[in-house]
Amino acid sequence: MSSTKTHVGKYEFENCLMNAAGVCCYDRNELEKMIHSEAGTFVTKSATLNPREGNPQPRYYDTELGCINSMGLPNLGIDYYLEYLLELQERLSERTFFLSMTGLSSEEIHILMKKVLDSGFKGPTELNLSCPNVPGKPQLAYDLQTTEQILSEVFEYFDRPLGIKLPPYFDIVHFDQAAAVFNKFPLTFVNCVNSIGNGLVINDESVVIKPKNGFGGIGGQYIKPTALANVHAFYQRLNPSIQIIGTGGVLTGRDAFEHILCGASMIQIGTSLEKEGTEVFSRVTHELKEIMDEKGYKTLEDFKGKLKYL
Ligand code: RRO
């Protein structure tokens, strides 16, 4: 029988599928649903120092091929998520869960990182460097100089497993430049990709979400080729000690299979989870295992990163 077990850094997971930050992870209620699903783990909504209400509604819209969002970082604040994760560390000590966090300034990022250090949270932390939806705040990881500065400051004191959530890059030179920066640091993982920032969806003659006159992050089937390209580009360029989490356009087992072929060790599902609910994890796991069985693959290692070229 095939297995979809995986590991990220020193952490092991029974299944390689999980939610993408922002979906089914706002509060305890949603996170408990994740725990009781087939997913191998969860990541929290990206937390800021203080709770935030986010952007005005409507701020999320489903389309046939995906979705657009401009949530604006609504979250319950870092203390809420840390308290819950510490509780789970006792209650489900054999399992590992991810914390996502992001600051609106480098000062805020350092305060958050130090809070995580002081809390005794032992799981992996994902630092979101790619929120496209806070008016006036650019996606940090498109500014590689500032990104390098922040990472070098963070790694002066942060000695726990840390990964970064990246925006999609669209140019080979940018893959090279970004990978050269990330390779300077003892990152546990990079997560490719966040939504494609600042797209526009129109219904009849109008935009479909209120913030930023309709501009928002695009997710779902639209973005799979871009997500796969980013997963593979970083898989080719990063130190092998930095693992890849693949996110973007995963609707079926075949999509998850392709992310793993491109080098992903873990797969996150956002839009399809929002549309289908946590049942998506059992369906996609089943579909992925069927493909593995057909091909005679027993573990992810049998095909991870083994994309064939012409
Ligand atoms: O909350 C959001 O608007 C949001 C975030 Br922080 C993010 O990282 N990606 C996204 O599509 N939306």
Residues whose N, C-alpha, C, O or C-beta is under 5 A from the ligand:
A	BS01	RRO	S46 S70 M71 G72 L73 P74 S130 C131 P132 N133 N194 S195 G217
